[in-house]
C-alpha cells in the first residue's frame, strides 16, 4: 500500500489528476457512475474495508439527498471464501 500523502509525489499526482479528469468526462460528471467506478477500483485493489466505509458514506449521502439514486441498493453481500 502506498503510504505517501496526496501531495508528496507530484509527478504521480499529475497522472492521477489526468486519470480523474478522464473518468469524470467519460461518465459525463455523473456522480453515481463515478462513485461506482471508485468502488470497483477499491474492490479490485483489495481495499474491502475502505470500500465498505465509502459505500456506507455514499448511502448516507443518497439518503440525505433524497433525489439521488443509491447505486448500491441491490448490492450482494461479499463472502470471504
C-alpha positions in Angstrom: 0.0 0.0 0.0 1.3 3.5 -0.8 1.7 5.4 2.4 2.6 8.7 0.7 0.2 11.6 1.2 -1.8 13.2 -1.6 0.8 15.9 -2.3 4.1 14.1 -1.8 4.5 12.6 -5.2 3.9 15.5 -7.6 4.7 13.6 -10.8 2.5 10.7 -10.0 -0.3 13.1 -8.9 -0.3 14.8 -12.2 -1.0 11.4 -13.9 -3.8 10.6 -11.4 -5.3 14.0 -11.8 -5.4 13.4 -15.6 -7.0 10.0 -15.0 -9.6 11.5 -12.7 -10.4 14.1 -15.3 -10.8 11.4 -18.0 -13.1 9.4 -15.7 -15.2 12.4 -14.9 -15.5 13.2 -18.6 -16.2 9.6 -19.6 -19.1 9.4 -17.2 -20.2 12.9 -18.0 -19.7 14.1 -14.5 -22.4 11.7 -13.2 -21.6 11.3 -9.6 -23.3 7.9 -9.2 -21.2 6.4 -12.1 -18.0 7.9 -10.7 -18.7 6.5 -7.2 -19.4 3.1 -8.8 -16.1 3.2 -10.7 -14.3 4.2 -7.4 -16.0 1.4 -5.5 -15.0 -1.2 -8.2 -11.4 0.1 -8.2 -11.2 -0.2 -4.4 -12.6 -3.7 -4.6 -10.1 -4.7 -7.3 -7.3 -3.3 -5.2 -8.5 -5.4 -2.2 -9.3 -2.4 -0.1 -12.5 -4.1 1.1 -12.8 -2.3 4.4 -12.3 1.1 3.0 -14.7 0.4 0.1 -17.3 -0.7 2.6 -16.9 2.5 4.6 -17.1 4.6 1.4 -20.2 2.8 0.3 -21.9 3.4 3.7 -20.9 7.1 3.4 -22.4 7.2 -0.1 -25.6 5.5 1.1 -26.0 8.1 3.8 -25.4 10.9 1.3 -28.0 9.4 -1.1 -30.5 9.2 1.8 -29.8 12.8 2.8 -30.3 14.0 -0.7 -33.4 12.0 -1.4 -33.4 12.8 -5.2 -30.1 10.9 -5.7 -30.4 7.3 -6.6 -28.5 4.8 -4.5 -26.4 2.6 -6.8 -25.7 0.1 -4.0 -29.3 -0.8 -3.0 -29.1 -4.3 -4.6 -25.5 -5.0 -3.8 -24.8 -8.6 -3.0 -23.0 -9.4 0.3 -19.3 -10.2 0.0 -18.3 -13.6 1.2 -14.8 -14.4 2.4 -14.4 -17.8 0.7 
